[in-house]
Amino acid sequence: MLLIDKYLSNYLFKEIHSIEINASADVIYSLMREVDFERSIVFRMLFRLRGMPKGMNSIQGFIDNGLVELEQLQNRELVLGVIASPVRGGIKKYPPQDFISFKEQGYAKGVTNYLLIPIDRNKTRFITETRFVCYGAMAKTLLILYWVLIRPFSGIVRNVMLKQIKRQVENQL
């Protein structure tokens, strides 16, 4: 069982992207939080259009700007979560231990994992999966509308992130 399954096994949406990186899982894991996604003009442009904070340029930047680190399995998987209200707007602050049980109407929960699967000693499949669930009809409707609009750009951003991780990790070897 993956850690992401522990935090959100039933969901409305999911998106998965992956890439092979010519490095071991432990090397990738040690570097992945600090890879600067803003080295990509596409990432900078799309994040600015969405009005994302400037500091959200790395996995660590996501954590520093509101996503919560739910759990990690060293050199294997990192899971981040967010609780937000599509109805009221804004992100809800919460301790990680309350994430699983949270089911308040008008809110959505999202999780993202970064999963490393060794292929051989110096090659790893890096996978990122994002899942969302909603509580309440209005939250669900608003998230569906949001997802229809953002889904294509979200896929582009995730692929750019993976390519930046690959490029920056492989360049450090």
mmCIF file of the C-alpha atoms, coordinates in Angstrom:
data_MODEL
# 
_entry.id   MODEL 
# 
loop_
_atom_site.group_PDB 
_atom_site.id 
_atom_site.type_symbol 
_atom_site.label_atom_id 
_atom_site.label_alt_id 
_atom_site.label_comp_id 
_atom_site.label_asym_id 
_atom_site.label_entity_id 
_atom_site.label_seq_id 
_atom_site.pdbx_PDB_ins_code 
_atom_site.Cartn_x 
_atom_site.Cartn_y 
_atom_site.Cartn_z 
_atom_site.occupancy 
_atom_site.B_iso_or_equiv 
_atom_site.pdbx_formal_charge 
_atom_site.auth_seq_id 
_atom_site.auth_comp_id 
_atom_site.auth_asym_id 
_atom_site.auth_atom_id 
_atom_site.pdbx_PDB_model_num 
ATOM 1   C CA . MET A 1 1   ? 0.000   0.000  0.000   1.00 0.00 ? 1   MET A CA 1 
ATOM 2   C CA . LEU A 1 2   ? 1.224   3.467  -0.870  1.00 0.00 ? 2   LEU A CA 1 
ATOM 3   C CA . LEU A 1 3   ? 1.143   6.268  1.700   1.00 0.00 ? 3   LEU A CA 1 
ATOM 4   C CA . ILE A 1 4   ? -1.169  8.299  -0.565  1.00 0.00 ? 4   ILE A CA 1 
ATOM 5   C CA . ASP A 1 5   ? -3.782  5.520  -0.201  1.00 0.00 ? 5   ASP A CA 1 
ATOM 6   C CA . LYS A 1 6   ? -3.733  5.994  3.573   1.00 0.00 ? 6   LYS A CA 1 
ATOM 7   C CA . TYR A 1 7   ? -4.684  9.666  3.190   1.00 0.00 ? 7   TYR A CA 1 
ATOM 8   C CA . LEU A 1 8   ? -7.141  9.570  0.285   1.00 0.00 ? 8   LEU A CA 1 
ATOM 9   C CA . SER A 1 9   ? -8.249  6.213  -1.076  1.00 0.00 ? 9   SER A CA 1 
ATOM 10  C CA . ASN A 1 10  ? -11.656 7.399  -2.385  1.00 0.00 ? 10  ASN A CA 1 
ATOM 11  C CA . TYR A 1 11  ? -11.504 10.450 -4.630  1.00 0.00 ? 11  TYR A CA 1 
ATOM 12  C CA . LEU A 1 12  ? -13.325 12.371 -7.332  1.00 0.00 ? 12  LEU A CA 1 
ATOM 13  C CA . PHE A 1 13  ? -10.304 13.257 -9.502  1.00 0.00 ? 13  PHE A CA 1 
ATOM 14  C CA . LYS A 1 14  ? -6.817  11.930 -9.935  1.00 0.00 ? 14  LYS A CA 1 
ATOM 15  C CA . GLU A 1 15  ? -3.912  12.754 -12.185 1.00 0.00 ? 15  GLU A CA 1 
ATOM 16  C CA . ILE A 1 16  ? -0.691  10.748 -12.553 1.00 0.00 ? 16  ILE A CA 1 
ATOM 17  C CA . HIS A 1 17  ? 2.562   11.664 -14.297 1.00 0.00 ? 17  HIS A CA 1 
ATOM 18  C CA . SER A 1 18  ? 5.941   9.946  -14.317 1.00 0.00 ? 18  SER A CA 1 
ATOM 19  C CA . ILE A 1 19  ? 9.465   10.077 -15.705 1.00 0.00 ? 19  ILE A CA 1 
ATOM 20  C CA . GLU A 1 20  ? 12.560  7.894  -15.588 1.00 0.00 ? 20  GLU A CA 1 
ATOM 21  C CA . ILE A 1 21  ? 15.598  9.495  -13.971 1.00 0.00 ? 21  ILE A CA 1 
ATOM 22  C CA . ASN A 1 22  ? 19.136  8.208  -14.328 1.00 0.00 ? 22  ASN A CA 1 
ATOM 23  C CA . ALA A 1 23  ? 19.912  8.258  -10.614 1.00 0.00 ? 23  ALA A CA 1 
ATOM 24  C CA . SER A 1 24  ? 19.232  6.162  -7.544  1.00 0.00 ? 24  SER A CA 1 
ATOM 25  C CA . ALA A 1 25  ? 16.129  6.781  -5.434  1.00 0.00 ? 25  ALA A CA 1 
ATOM 26  C CA . ASP A 1 26  ? 18.199  7.984  -2.468  1.00 0.00 ? 26  ASP A CA 1 
ATOM 27  C CA . VAL A 1 27  ? 19.988  10.614 -4.598  1.00 0.00 ? 27  VAL A CA 1 
ATOM 28  C CA . ILE A 1 28  ? 16.700  11.853 -6.080  1.00 0.00 ? 28  ILE A CA 1 
ATOM 29  C CA . TYR A 1 29  ? 14.984  11.915 -2.684  1.00 0.00 ? 29  TYR A CA 1 
ATOM 30  C CA . SER A 1 30  ? 17.828  13.951 -1.163  1.00 0.00 ? 30  SER A CA 1 
ATOM 31  C CA . LEU A 1 31  ? 17.548  16.601 -3.909  1.00 0.00 ? 31  LEU A CA 1 
ATOM 32  C CA . MET A 1 32  ? 13.881  16.657 -4.969  1.00 0.00 ? 32  MET A CA 1 
ATOM 33  C CA . ARG A 1 33  ? 12.550  19.149 -2.389  1.00 0.00 ? 33  ARG A CA 1 
ATOM 34  C CA . GLU A 1 34  ? 14.896  21.904 -3.527  1.00 0.00 ? 34  GLU A CA 1 
ATOM 35  C CA . VAL A 1 35  ? 14.733  21.541 -7.331  1.00 0.00 ? 35  VAL A CA 1 
ATOM 36  C CA . ASP A 1 36  ? 13.888  24.989 -8.718  1.00 0.00 ? 36  ASP A CA 1 
ATOM 37  C CA . PHE A 1 37  ? 10.912  24.653 -11.062 1.00 0.00 ? 37  PHE A CA 1 
ATOM 38  C CA . GLU A 1 38  ? 11.140  28.323 -12.034 1.00 0.00 ? 38  GLU A CA 1 
ATOM 39  C CA . ARG A 1 39  ? 14.092  27.494 -14.258 1.00 0.00 ? 39  ARG A CA 1 
ATOM 40  C CA . SER A 1 40  ? 11.295  26.649 -16.690 1.00 0.00 ? 40  SER A CA 1 
ATOM 41  C CA . ILE A 1 41  ? 9.663   29.647 -18.351 1.00 0.00 ? 41  ILE A CA 1 
ATOM 42  C CA . VAL A 1 42  ? 6.495   27.564 -18.842 1.00 0.00 ? 42  VAL A CA 1 
ATOM 43  C CA . PHE A 1 43  ? 6.275   26.885 -15.096 1.00 0.00 ? 43  PHE A CA 1 
ATOM 44  C CA . ARG A 1 44  ? 6.871   30.575 -14.240 1.00 0.00 ? 44  ARG A CA 1 
ATOM 45  C CA . MET A 1 45  ? 4.248   31.730 -16.733 1.00 0.00 ? 45  MET A CA 1 
ATOM 46  C CA . LEU A 1 46  ? 1.537   29.261 -15.688 1.00 0.00 ? 46  LEU A CA 1 
ATOM 47  C CA . PHE A 1 47  ? 2.099   29.789 -11.969 1.00 0.00 ? 47  PHE A CA 1 
ATOM 48  C CA . ARG A 1 48  ? 1.987   33.584 -12.376 1.00 0.00 ? 48  ARG A CA 1 
ATOM 49  C CA . LEU A 1 49  ? -1.236  33.323 -14.415 1.00 0.00 ? 49  LEU A CA 1 
ATOM 50  C CA . ARG A 1 50  ? -2.778  31.301 -11.558 1.00 0.00 ? 50  ARG A CA 1 
ATOM 51  C CA . GLY A 1 51  ? -1.624  33.931 -9.054  1.00 0.00 ? 51  GLY A CA 1 
ATOM 52  C CA . MET A 1 52  ? 0.535   31.485 -7.118  1.00 0.00 ? 52  MET A CA 1 
ATOM 53  C CA . PRO A 1 53  ? 2.985   32.932 -4.556  1.00 0.00 ? 53  PRO A CA 1 
ATOM 54  C CA . LYS A 1 54  ? 6.535   33.460 -5.822  1.00 0.00 ? 54  LYS A CA 1 
ATOM 55  C CA . GLY A 1 55  ? 7.958   31.059 -3.217  1.00 0.00 ? 55  GLY A CA 1 
ATOM 56  C CA . MET A 1 56  ? 6.063   28.106 -4.707  1.00 0.00 ? 56  MET A CA 1 
ATOM 57  C CA . ASN A 1 57  ? 8.955   27.189 -6.969  1.00 0.00 ? 57  ASN A CA 1 
ATOM 58  C CA . SER A 1 58  ? 9.928   23.837 -5.434  1.00 0.00 ? 58  SER A CA 1 
ATOM 59  C CA . ILE A 1 59  ? 8.418   20.996 -3.437  1.00 0.00 ? 59  ILE A CA 1 
ATOM 60  C CA . GLN A 1 60  ? 9.743   22.672 -0.280  1.00 0.00 ? 60  GLN A CA 1 
ATOM 61  C CA . GLY A 1 61  ? 8.202   25.935 -1.503  1.00 0.00 ? 61  GLY A CA 1 
ATOM 62  C CA . PHE A 1 62  ? 4.815   24.193 -1.759  1.00 0.00 ? 62  PHE A CA 1 
ATOM 63  C CA . ILE A 1 63  ? 5.159   23.156 1.893   1.00 0.00 ? 63  ILE A CA 1 
ATOM 64  C CA . ASP A 1 64  ? 6.334   26.621 2.957   1.00 0.00 ? 64  ASP A CA 1 
ATOM 65  C CA . ASN A 1 65  ? 3.283   28.178 1.255   1.00 0.00 ? 65  ASN A CA 1 
ATOM 66  C CA . GLY A 1 66  ? 0.422   26.097 2.607   1.00 0.00 ? 66  GLY A CA 1 
ATOM 67  C CA . LEU A 1 67  ? 0.625   22.435 1.640   1.00 0.00 ? 67  LEU A CA 1 
ATOM 68  C CA . VAL A 1 68  ? 1.105   20.194 4.648   1.00 0.00 ? 68  VAL A CA 1 
ATOM 69  C CA . GLU A 1 69  ? 3.640   17.396 4.741   1.00 0.00 ? 69  GLU A CA 1 
ATOM 70  C CA . LEU A 1 70  ? 1.452   14.479 5.790   1.00 0.00 ? 70  LEU A CA 1 
ATOM 71  C CA . GLU A 1 71  ? 4.013   11.690 5.816   1.00 0.00 ? 71  GLU A CA 1 
ATOM 72  C CA . GLN A 1 72  ? 7.184   10.451 4.191   1.00 0.00 ? 72  GLN A CA 1 
ATOM 73  C CA . LEU A 1 73  ? 8.927   7.166  3.729   1.00 0.00 ? 73  LEU A CA 1 
ATOM 74  C CA . GLN A 1 74  ? 12.607  8.024  3.259   1.00 0.00 ? 74  GLN A CA 1 
ATOM 75  C CA . ASN A 1 75  ? 13.879  7.440  -0.300  1.00 0.00 ? 75  ASN A CA 1 
ATOM 76  C CA . ARG A 1 76  ? 10.431  6.120  -1.325  1.00 0.00 ? 76  ARG A CA 1 
ATOM 77  C CA . GLU A 1 77  ? 7.427   8.452  -0.971  1.00 0.00 ? 77  GLU A CA 1 
ATOM 78  C CA . LEU A 1 78  ? 6.493   11.942 0.209   1.00 0.00 ? 78  LEU A CA 1 
ATOM 79  C CA . VAL A 1 79  ? 2.811   12.891 0.647   1.00 0.00 ? 79  VAL A CA 1 
ATOM 80  C CA . LEU A 1 80  ? 1.541   16.479 0.823   1.00 0.00 ? 80  LEU A CA 1 
ATOM 81  C CA . GLY A 1 81  ? -2.028  17.531 1.544   1.00 0.00 ? 81  GLY A CA 1 
ATOM 82  C CA . VAL A 1 82  ? -4.273  20.553 1.386   1.00 0.00 ? 82  VAL A CA 1 
ATOM 83  C CA . ILE A 1 83  ? -7.777  21.331 2.628   1.00 0.00 ? 83  ILE A CA 1 
ATOM 84  C CA . ALA A 1 84  ? -9.467  24.237 0.863   1.00 0.00 ? 84  ALA A CA 1 
ATOM 85  C CA . SER A 1 85  ? -12.935 25.620 0.415   1.00 0.00 ? 85  SER A CA 1 
ATOM 86  C CA . PRO A 1 86  ? -14.075 26.125 -3.166  1.00 0.00 ? 86  PRO A CA 1 
ATOM 87  C CA . VAL A 1 87  ? -17.207 27.693 -1.632  1.00 0.00 ? 87  VAL A CA 1 
ATOM 88  C CA . ARG A 1 88  ? -15.639 30.153 0.836   1.00 0.00 ? 88  ARG A CA 1 
ATOM 89  C CA . GLY A 1 89  ? -12.176 30.388 -0.720  1.00 0.00 ? 89  GLY A CA 1 
ATOM 90  C CA . GLY A 1 90  ? -8.910  29.908 1.101   1.00 0.00 ? 90  GLY A CA 1 
ATOM 91  C CA . ILE A 1 91  ? -6.876  27.111 2.616   1.00 0.00 ? 91  ILE A CA 1 
ATOM 92  C CA . LYS A 1 92  ? -7.776  25.633 5.999   1.00 0.00 ? 92  LYS A CA 1 
ATOM 93  C CA . LYS A 1 93  ? -4.902  25.218 8.452   1.00 0.00 ? 93  LYS A CA 1 
ATOM 94  C CA . TYR A 1 94  ? -4.853  21.817 10.140  1.00 0.00 ? 94  TYR A CA 1 
ATOM 95  C CA . PRO A 1 95  ? -2.450  19.411 11.816  1.00 0.00 ? 95  PRO A CA 1 
ATOM 96  C CA . PRO A 1 96  ? -1.461  16.384 9.678   1.00 0.00 ? 96  PRO A CA 1 
ATOM 97  C CA . GLN A 1 97  ? -3.066  13.924 12.114  1.00 0.00 ? 97  GLN A CA 1 
ATOM 98  C CA . ASP A 1 98  ? -6.505  15.481 11.412  1.00 0.00 ? 98  ASP A CA 1 
ATOM 99  C CA . PHE A 1 99  ? -6.325  15.166 7.623   1.00 0.00 ? 99  PHE A CA 1 
ATOM 100 C CA . ILE A 1 100 ? -7.824  11.677 7.269   1.00 0.00 ? 100 ILE A CA 1 
ATOM 101 C CA . SER A 1 101 ? -10.861 12.358 9.468   1.00 0.00 ? 101 SER A CA 1 
ATOM 102 C CA . PHE A 1 102 ? -11.651 15.821 8.025   1.00 0.00 ? 102 PHE A CA 1 
ATOM 103 C CA . LYS A 1 103 ? -14.955 15.763 6.086   1.00 0.00 ? 103 LYS A CA 1 
ATOM 104 C CA . GLU A 1 104 ? -16.498 19.200 6.626   1.00 0.00 ? 104 GLU A CA 1 
ATOM 105 C CA . GLN A 1 105 ? -19.169 20.269 4.126   1.00 0.00 ? 105 GLN A CA 1 
ATOM 106 C CA . GLY A 1 106 ? -18.068 22.959 1.677   1.00 0.00 ? 106 GLY A CA 1 
ATOM 107 C CA . TYR A 1 107 ? -14.448 21.795 1.600   1.00 0.00 ? 107 TYR A CA 1 
ATOM 108 C CA . ALA A 1 108 ? -12.212 19.791 -0.705  1.00 0.00 ? 108 ALA A CA 1 
ATOM 109 C CA . LYS A 1 109 ? -9.186  17.713 0.242   1.00 0.00 ? 109 LYS A CA 1 
ATOM 110 C CA . GLY A 1 110 ? -6.277  17.153 -2.066  1.00 0.00 ? 110 GLY A CA 1 
ATOM 111 C CA . VAL A 1 111 ? -3.184  14.994 -1.773  1.00 0.00 ? 111 VAL A CA 1 
ATOM 112 C CA . THR A 1 112 ? -0.092  14.768 -3.911  1.00 0.00 ? 112 THR A CA 1 
ATOM 113 C CA . ASN A 1 113 ? 2.595   12.171 -3.620  1.00 0.00 ? 113 ASN A CA 1 
ATOM 114 C CA . TYR A 1 114 ? 6.103   11.961 -4.995  1.00 0.00 ? 114 TYR A CA 1 
ATOM 115 C CA . LEU A 1 115 ? 6.929   8.288  -5.371  1.00 0.00 ? 115 LEU A CA 1 
ATOM 116 C CA . LEU A 1 116 ? 10.302  6.759  -6.264  1.00 0.00 ? 116 LEU A CA 1 
ATOM 117 C CA . ILE A 1 117 ? 10.419  3.237  -7.692  1.00 0.00 ? 117 ILE A CA 1 
ATOM 118 C CA . PRO A 1 118 ? 13.901  1.870  -8.386  1.00 0.00 ? 118 PRO A CA 1 
ATOM 119 C CA . ILE A 1 119 ? 14.294  0.264  -11.813 1.00 0.00 ? 119 ILE A CA 1 
ATOM 120 C CA . ASP A 1 120 ? 17.896  -0.674 -11.198 1.00 0.00 ? 120 ASP A CA 1 
ATOM 121 C CA . ARG A 1 121 ? 20.793  0.657  -9.117  1.00 0.00 ? 121 ARG A CA 1 
ATOM 122 C CA . ASN A 1 122 ? 21.073  3.923  -11.049 1.00 0.00 ? 122 ASN A CA 1 
ATOM 123 C CA . LYS A 1 123 ? 17.663  4.365  -12.641 1.00 0.00 ? 123 LYS A CA 1 
ATOM 124 C CA . THR A 1 124 ? 14.415  5.300  -10.910 1.00 0.00 ? 124 THR A CA 1 
ATOM 125 C CA . ARG A 1 125 ? 10.823  5.880  -11.991 1.00 0.00 ? 125 ARG A CA 1 
ATOM 126 C CA . PHE A 1 126 ? 9.632   9.137  -10.395 1.00 0.00 ? 126 PHE A CA 1 
ATOM 127 C CA . ILE A 1 127 ? 5.837   9.304  -10.165 1.00 0.00 ? 127 ILE A CA 1 
ATOM 128 C CA . THR A 1 128 ? 3.608   12.081 -8.932  1.00 0.00 ? 128 THR A CA 1 
ATOM 129 C CA . GLU A 1 129 ? -0.092  11.527 -8.321  1.00 0.00 ? 129 GLU A CA 1 
ATOM 130 C CA . THR A 1 130 ? -2.676  14.085 -7.239  1.00 0.00 ? 130 THR A CA 1 
ATOM 131 C CA . ARG A 1 131 ? -6.139  13.226 -5.921  1.00 0.00 ? 131 ARG A CA 1 
ATOM 132 C CA . PHE A 1 132 ? -9.115  15.355 -4.836  1.00 0.00 ? 132 PHE A CA 1 
ATOM 133 C CA . VAL A 1 133 ? -12.352 14.696 -2.999  1.00 0.00 ? 133 VAL A CA 1 
ATOM 134 C CA . CYS A 1 134 ? -15.166 17.134 -2.121  1.00 0.00 ? 134 CYS A CA 1 
ATOM 135 C CA . TYR A 1 135 ? -17.651 17.346 0.720   1.00 0.00 ? 135 TYR A CA 1 
ATOM 136 C CA . GLY A 1 136 ? -20.996 18.823 -0.250  1.00 0.00 ? 136 GLY A CA 1 
ATOM 137 C CA . ALA A 1 137 ? -22.743 19.428 -3.562  1.00 0.00 ? 137 ALA A CA 1 
ATOM 138 C CA . MET A 1 138 ? -21.624 23.050 -3.954  1.00 0.00 ? 138 MET A CA 1 
ATOM 139 C CA . ALA A 1 139 ? -17.969 22.229 -3.248  1.00 0.00 ? 139 ALA A CA 1 
ATOM 140 C CA . LYS A 1 140 ? -18.160 19.355 -5.719  1.00 0.00 ? 140 LYS A CA 1 
ATOM 141 C CA . THR A 1 141 ? -19.735 21.507 -8.445  1.00 0.00 ? 141 THR A CA 1 
ATOM 142 C CA . LEU A 1 142 ? -17.188 24.293 -7.988  1.00 0.00 ? 142 LEU A CA 1 
ATOM 143 C CA . LEU A 1 143 ? -14.252 21.880 -7.960  1.00 0.00 ? 143 LEU A CA 1 
ATOM 144 C CA . ILE A 1 144 ? -15.519 20.166 -11.124 1.00 0.00 ? 144 ILE A CA 1 
ATOM 145 C CA . LEU A 1 145 ? -15.706 23.546 -12.891 1.00 0.00 ? 145 LEU A CA 1 
ATOM 146 C CA . TYR A 1 146 ? -12.256 24.487 -11.604 1.00 0.00 ? 146 TYR A CA 1 
ATOM 147 C CA . TRP A 1 147 ? -10.788 21.123 -12.632 1.00 0.00 ? 147 TRP A CA 1 
ATOM 148 C CA . VAL A 1 148 ? -12.236 21.336 -16.155 1.00 0.00 ? 148 VAL A CA 1 
ATOM 149 C CA . LEU A 1 149 ? -10.527 24.710 -16.593 1.00 0.00 ? 149 LEU A CA 1 
ATOM 150 C CA . ILE A 1 150 ? -7.209  23.917 -14.931 1.00 0.00 ? 150 ILE A CA 1 
ATOM 151 C CA . ARG A 1 151 ? -6.675  20.230 -15.777 1.00 0.00 ? 151 ARG A CA 1 
ATOM 152 C CA . PRO A 1 152 ? -4.773  20.737 -19.066 1.00 0.00 ? 152 PRO A CA 1 
ATOM 153 C CA . PHE A 1 153 ? -2.467  23.325 -17.480 1.00 0.00 ? 153 PHE A CA 1 
ATOM 154 C CA . SER A 1 154 ? -2.015  21.192 -14.364 1.00 0.00 ? 154 SER A CA 1 
ATOM 155 C CA . GLY A 1 155 ? -0.744  18.358 -16.548 1.00 0.00 ? 155 GLY A CA 1 
ATOM 156 C CA . ILE A 1 156 ? 1.701   20.696 -18.293 1.00 0.00 ? 156 ILE A CA 1 
ATOM 157 C CA . VAL A 1 157 ? 2.976   21.987 -14.935 1.00 0.00 ? 157 VAL A CA 1 
ATOM 158 C CA . ARG A 1 158 ? 3.471   18.479 -13.542 1.00 0.00 ? 158 ARG A CA 1 
ATOM 159 C CA . ASN A 1 159 ? 5.371   17.360 -16.630 1.00 0.00 ? 159 ASN A CA 1 
ATOM 160 C CA . VAL A 1 160 ? 7.570   20.467 -16.455 1.00 0.00 ? 160 VAL A CA 1 
ATOM 161 C CA . MET A 1 161 ? 8.241   19.747 -12.765 1.00 0.00 ? 161 MET A CA 1 
ATOM 162 C CA . LEU A 1 162 ? 9.263   16.170 -13.533 1.00 0.00 ? 162 LEU A CA 1 
ATOM 163 C CA . LYS A 1 163 ? 11.568  17.281 -16.350 1.00 0.00 ? 163 LYS A CA 1 
ATOM 164 C CA . GLN A 1 164 ? 13.177  19.891 -14.078 1.00 0.00 ? 164 GLN A CA 1 
ATOM 165 C CA . ILE A 1 165 ? 13.756  17.282 -11.372 1.00 0.00 ? 165 ILE A CA 1 
ATOM 166 C CA . LYS A 1 166 ? 15.279  14.920 -13.943 1.00 0.00 ? 166 LYS A CA 1 
ATOM 167 C CA . ARG A 1 167 ? 17.478  17.639 -15.456 1.00 0.00 ? 167 ARG A CA 1 
ATOM 168 C CA . GLN A 1 168 ? 18.714  19.074 -12.174 1.00 0.00 ? 168 GLN A CA 1 
ATOM 169 C CA . VAL A 1 169 ? 19.324  15.682 -10.517 1.00 0.00 ? 169 VAL A CA 1 
ATOM 170 C CA . GLU A 1 170 ? 21.142  14.235 -13.528 1.00 0.00 ? 170 GLU A CA 1 
ATOM 171 C CA . ASN A 1 171 ? 23.250  17.404 -13.886 1.00 0.00 ? 171 ASN A CA 1 
ATOM 172 C CA . GLN A 1 172 ? 24.442  17.001 -10.278 1.00 0.00 ? 172 GLN A CA 1 
ATOM 173 C CA . LEU A 1 173 ? 25.824  13.528 -10.934 1.00 0.00 ? 173 LEU A CA 1 
# 
